[in-house]
Amino acid sequence: MSRLALLVFGLALSSAACKKADNQPAKKPAATTASGTVVDGVRKIAIEANKEGYTPDRIPGKPGEKLVLVFTRTFDSECIGQLKTPEGKLVPLPMNKPVEVAVTVPADGEVTFACGMDMFHGVVVADKAAAPPG
């Protein structure tokens, strides 16, 4: 009989815990931004290389602005394990280690970067309305 009482008591506690968790407000996911941090007039932007591709995958910048894109691969895949820079150079992205790639925002239009297999893409876009660095 005591086993049955313990089982009923355990089920009641777990049910109450589930209901309490259900009443908690849902947390909003963190917004991804391409604002980055500016050091010595160069904006550094953290980019996560994951199973979805690149986050963020669109980086606006003032024409001529110098950027450093800091890629960190968080997903174990051959495809996302290499980065094709805007110049076409292949750069290895080791797991969980930041890799910096310098880029200059074009005067007009955009420059692209991609995974080694050209399946995932990202762009640096010239935006004349973008705030100057600093």
N, C-alpha and C positions, 0 to 999 in steps of 0.2 A: 504494500500500500504506500510506503514512503517513496518508492521509486515513481509511482504514478503522481504523487503530490509534487515531487521535484520536477518531473517532466512538465506538468501543468504550470508550475511556477516559472520554469525556464521559458516556456512558450509565451506566457503572459509578458515577461520582461522583454523578450525579443520583439514581440508585437508592439509594445509601447515604444521601444527604441526606434522601430521603423516608422511609426506614426510621427514621432518627434522629428526625425530626419526629413520626413515628407513635408513638414510644416516650415522648414527652413527656406528662406528666399533663395532662389537660384542665383548662383554667382555668374556674372557676365564674364565672358572670356576677355582677356586683355586685348586691347586694340593694337594692331600692328601698324606702326608708322614708319615712315622713311625720314623722320626728322634728324635722327642721329645726334652726335655730339661734335662740336667744332673745336679743333686743337690747331693752333697756329694757322688759322684761316682755311683749314682743310676739314671738311665734314666727314666723319666716320659713321657708316651705316651698318648695323648688324643685320645680317641676312641668314636665316636658318634654311639649310638644305635638308628637306625631309621627304616623307613618302608622297606628299602633295606637290612637291616641287620646291619653289623658293618663296620664302615669306619674309619681307614683302617681295612681290615680283614686279612692282612698278615704282621706280624712284624718280620723282620730279626734281629738277635742279635748275638753277639759273644758268643760262648759256655761258660756257667758259669756266664754270665752277669746278674746282678740283675736289674729287671725292675719293674716299678709300672705302671700298665695299669689303666688309669683314664677314666672310662666309664661314659658317660652322655647320658641319654635316652631323645630323642627329639620327639618321636612318641608314642601316646597313644595306646598301645596294650598290652594285657595280655602276649602274646608270648615273646615280647622283654622286658617285665617288670621284668623278672628274668634272672640272668646270672648263668650259670653252669661253675664254675671255672675248671681249669685243674685237680684239686683234686676231682672234682665231687660235691663240695659244692654249694648249691643254695643260691645266694645273690640277695636280692631285688634291683631293679634299679628304684628309684623314678624319676618322671618326672623332667627334667632340674636340677638335683642335681648330682654333680660329686661323683662317688664312686670309691675308689682306691682298686686295687687288686694287691698284690705283686706276682711276677712270676720270676723264674730263668730260663734263656735260657738253654735248655738241652745240654749235651755234643755233642749229635748227633741227627738228626731227628727233631721232632717238638712236641709241646704240643698244645692241642686245648682248646678253650672255645666255649660255645654255649649258645643259649637262653634257657629258661626253658623248652620249648617244643621240643628242639633239632632240630629246623627248620633252624636257622641261625647259622653259624659257623665262627670262626676265628682261626688263628694259630700263634704261636710264633715259628719261625724257626731258628735252629742253622745255622749260616753262618760264617764259619771260616774266610772269607774275610772281614767281617764286622769290621769297625773301633772300637777300644776299647773306652769305655766311657771316657768322660772328654775332 
